[in-house]
């Protein structure tokens, strides 16, 4: 006799946890509890009536049947608000459901909530003028990351089994790192981005991907969108370790973060008898902001559409200047978050044609260089974030998303995995970067490391 989970109880349990923790961490913007419970009851009733042949087919037709999940507030869900944390979109009601969310639902998953993000998904802390600031469940005075910070915080607090986020410069990996969970920046094209394409460069940099508490759950999402999963005979030939060159306005890795990274390297080197090589990332790191702005803005500026540039996102409804906007923020009169004001100033830059073309050429050159470095069987390993979570708004003086954003420029998959805590008990994280298309392999490496951690507890 086959014994099934009671999915109504599972969904109710997660929903109840979510309701209890949300007043503390402020991670939820839309709650679908009643609809979710109704759907879970239907799943239970359906399973009771299934014969053996139907049950056998469910693994393929409904691989996520009954599993509750959440997504950040940038994905359209029909008949509910989608705001991206933007003040002027506070009454925006979606008329359709985004393709990625539809695929999850068609696979049997049950959407229980939408979660907080930074304003327009553009900053590394989930704080916005509509929903306020999301707290880290390890210490609510501290940053939960962004822009998928609501997902990271809620999953760490056991309010969701898995979440769907986006990653343009680290928006999956940063929340995963700061909240002590797993995040996968997928290779471009693994999860469809088509419904967000106002700029063709987005498909070459921005991705969607999962955030989970356990590494094996990352594959639950990957299986829906790609056949490239099994890499059982794939071994790590070389582990590339970055040398820690200092870049202006980017924090150096803490001693604790470096120790976590060395522990991961030791595990992988022992498992595969891998070679160790050292790699200098300072060239791409030092040019990252300029490359990002020139590369992304080229298309909209050629089409005389400043509002589609990185700085233009913040000017969709009104222009502002950071010098005059900061006093408004401190007096509660700004319709922007403090991080957005800082980010707007940083991204509002222009280049002459010669400089712009030079920067855009760097993209293909760097991609070719790193494709050669990684080949088919090498990886890069380093801390995901310079340290544990800072206090709210503590990231504003830094461009720490350079640490993560370079891999969006390079279009390389990255798995961020929790490993250790700092001296204040905040999670630390390590990233493993693989060749283009090696998403499934990276998840297998994360699973192997998790087993090693459990064996030595």
Secondary structure, DSSP 8 states (H G I E B T S, - for coil): ------HHHHHHHHHHHHHHHHHHH--EEEE-HHHHHHHHHHHHHHHHH--HHHHHHHHHH-TTTT-EEEEETTS--TTSB--TT-GGGTT-B-SS--HHHHHHHHTT-EEEEEE--SGGG-SSS-EETTTEE-EETTEEEEE--SSSHHHHHHHHTTS-SEEEEEESSSTTHHHHHHHT-EEEE--TTSS--GGG-SSTTHHHH-EEEEEESSGGGHHHHHHHH-S----TT----EEEEEE---BTTB----HHHHHHHHHHHHHHHHHHT-EEEEEE-HHHHHHHHHHHHHHHHHHHHHTT-GGGSTTGGGGSS----HHHHHHHHHTT--SS-HHHHHHHHHH-----HHHHHHHHHHHHHHHHHHHHHHTTTEEEEEESSSSS--BTTTTTT--TTHHHHHHHHHT--EEEEEEEE-TTS-EEEEEEE-STT-HHHHHHHHHHHHHHHHHT-
